[in-house]
Amino acid sequence: LEPLLALPHVDLMDDVREAWGGHRKLSWACDRLGVDCPETAWADYETGIDPAEWRSYGDRGSEAVLNTDVPEFGERYLALASVDARETLTFRAIRELLTDYAAADVAPLFELADRRPFPVE
């Protein structure tokens, strides 16, 4: 982990705070700049898993995969991998869900980075 942390990196939150002040979410900055933040709908994947099992009451109705869902899907993914169930529909669906979620979560960051400096308001 140390070599990874030693690499040069950009914290987009510093640029967001400089442009708009306060504590903003990156999704807010994306919306402000017209950067698309696609959502991954958990029901689109045949995982046999319903996030309502672990979600808080306020999040149960969300059709999107939330960052708080990732540990739960990840745990089930690893459990299946540990018993060599990598060829099952469930394993493949969870892998696809996690891959799609990660790509959708990271892609807007690159677009935000390309739009720096942000307009100061």
C-alpha positions as semicolon CSV with decimal commas, in nm:
position;residue;x (nm);y (nm);z (nm)
1;L;0,000;0,000;0,000
2;E;0,283;0,242;0,078
3;P;0,419;0,247;-0,281
4;L;0,070;0,320;-0,408
5;L;0,022;0,605;-0,161
6;A;0,359;0,750;-0,261
7;L;0,247;0,798;-0,622
8;P;0,147;1,149;-0,726
9;H;-0,227;1,197;-0,711
10;V;-0,490;1,468;-0,727
11;D;-0,756;1,517;-0,463
12;L;-1,045;1,663;-0,659
13;M;-1,213;1,769;-0,336
14;D;-0,946;2,037;-0,291
15;D;-1,044;2,186;-0,628
16;V;-1,415;2,157;-0,547
17;R;-1,370;2,339;-0,214
18;E;-1,161;2,609;-0,379
19;A;-1,425;2,672;-0,646
20;W;-1,742;2,642;-0,439
21;G;-1,638;2,639;-0,075
22;G;-1,782;2,428;0,202
23;H;-1,805;2,054;0,205
24;R;-1,956;1,936;-0,121
25;K;-1,989;1,587;-0,256
26;L;-1,819;1,502;-0,583
27;S;-2,161;1,407;-0,719
28;W;-2,270;1,767;-0,651
29;A;-1,973;1,898;-0,851
30;C;-2,051;1,655;-1,133
31;D;-2,410;1,779;-1,144
32;R;-2,293;2,141;-1,140
33;L;-2,058;2,081;-1,434
34;G;-2,289;1,852;-1,631
35;V;-2,077;1,542;-1,580
36;D;-2,286;1,227;-1,615
37;C;-2,280;1,000;-1,310
38;P;-2,443;0,677;-1,424
39;E;-2,598;0,453;-1,163
40;T;-2,575;0,077;-1,150
41;A;-2,916;-0,078;-1,083
42;W;-2,878;-0,385;-0,863
43;A;-3,197;-0,545;-0,998
44;D;-3,041;-0,559;-1,347
45;Y;-2,814;-0,841;-1,227
46;E;-2,936;-1,191;-1,141
47;T;-2,755;-1,213;-0,809
48;G;-3,046;-1,345;-0,606
49;I;-2,953;-1,080;-0,348
50;D;-3,181;-0,803;-0,225
51;P;-2,995;-0,511;-0,063
52;A;-3,300;-0,443;0,156
53;E;-3,158;-0,720;0,377
54;W;-2,881;-0,487;0,502
55;R;-2,978;-0,135;0,400
56;S;-3,101;0,126;0,642
57;Y;-3,468;0,211;0,619
58;G;-3,406;0,530;0,418
59;D;-3,197;0,350;0,154
60;R;-3,418;0,044;0,099
61;G;-3,612;0,193;-0,191
62;S;-3,305;0,288;-0,394
63;E;-3,269;0,096;-0,718
64;A;-2,904;0,197;-0,748
65;V;-2,609;0,010;-0,601
66;L;-2,486;0,226;-0,314
67;N;-2,131;0,248;-0,183
68;T;-2,257;0,081;0,136
69;D;-2,372;-0,219;-0,071
70;V;-2,024;-0,297;-0,203
71;P;-1,896;-0,474;0,112
72;E;-2,205;-0,697;0,117
73;F;-2,186;-0,790;-0,251
74;G;-1,809;-0,825;-0,215
75;E;-1,839;-1,059;0,083
76;R;-2,075;-1,287;-0,108
77;Y;-1,848;-1,273;-0,413
78;L;-1,549;-1,379;-0,204
79;A;-1,750;-1,651;-0,029
80;L;-1,843;-1,803;-0,365
81;A;-1,484;-1,775;-0,489
82;S;-1,357;-1,950;-0,176
83;V;-1,566;-2,260;-0,253
84;D;-1,470;-2,256;-0,620
85;A;-1,817;-2,149;-0,736
86;R;-1,679;-1,913;-1,000
87;E;-1,883;-2,065;-1,281
88;T;-2,220;-2,009;-1,114
89;L;-2,467;-1,754;-1,244
90;T;-2,465;-1,580;-0,906
91;F;-2,086;-1,541;-0,900
92;R;-2,077;-1,409;-1,256
93;A;-2,365;-1,168;-1,187
94;I;-2,200;-1,030;-0,873
95;R;-1,869;-0,991;-1,056
96;E;-2,043;-0,803;-1,338
97;L;-2,234;-0,583;-1,091
98;L;-1,917;-0,492;-0,900
99;T;-1,722;-0,428;-1,221
100;D;-1,994;-0,208;-1,366
101;Y;-2,039;-0,021;-1,038
102;A;-1,666;0,048;-1,007
103;A;-1,641;0,173;-1,366
104;A;-1,946;0,397;-1,323
105;D;-1,808;0,527;-0,994
106;V;-1,462;0,613;-1,129
107;A;-1,530;0,737;-1,484
108;P;-1,683;1,071;-1,372
109;L;-1,370;1,144;-1,168
110;F;-1,159;1,145;-1,482
111;E;-1,401;1,379;-1,655
112;L;-1,399;1,610;-1,352
113;A;-1,020;1,607;-1,349
114;D;-1,014;1,702;-1,718
115;R;-1,238;2,001;-1,648
116;R;-1,008;2,162;-1,394
117;P;-0,969;2,438;-1,305
118;F;-1,331;2,466;-1,200
119;P;-1,503;2,802;-1,242
120;V;-1,479;2,991;-0,913
121;E;-1,815;3,126;-0,798
